[in-house]
Amino acid sequence: MSQAPAAPPSALDLFSLKGRRALVTGGHMGLGITMARALADAGADVALASRTLDACKTSAAALATATGCLLLPSATQVPSLSLHPAPAASVVASSAAATSKRGVRDTPRS
């Protein structure tokens, strides 16, 4: 008699982000907080960027408690949506500054 095949791994095992960092803009509500939760559930440390720092801090604290991952709030104003890379670069730079102030640094993977 043949044996049943082994169960496939869970989706989170296939999509592990442990040791990775993520930046979510608009991260304190709606789709942003949902995406941040999914990334944190998968093991990533997440920087939340929002125009409202207090709301971002509240959301980051709640997600950190729920997931055990590091969540960093950051107030960021993106002037407009355009194809120009400057607004995106300013968001990344401000979040990078926030993470380095807290001692979190990404290292290149080989």
Sequence and secondary structure as in RCSB ss.txt:
>XXXX:A:sequence
MSQAPAAPPSALDLFSLKGRRALVTGGHMGLGITMARALADAGADVALASRTLDACKTSAAALATATGCLLLPSA
TQVPSLSLHPAPAASVVASSAAATSKRGVRDTPRS
>XXXX:A:secstr
          HHHHT  TT EEEEETTTSHHHHHHHHHHHHTT EEEEEES HHHHHHHHHHHHHHH S EEEEE
       S SHHHHHHHHHHHHHHHHTT       
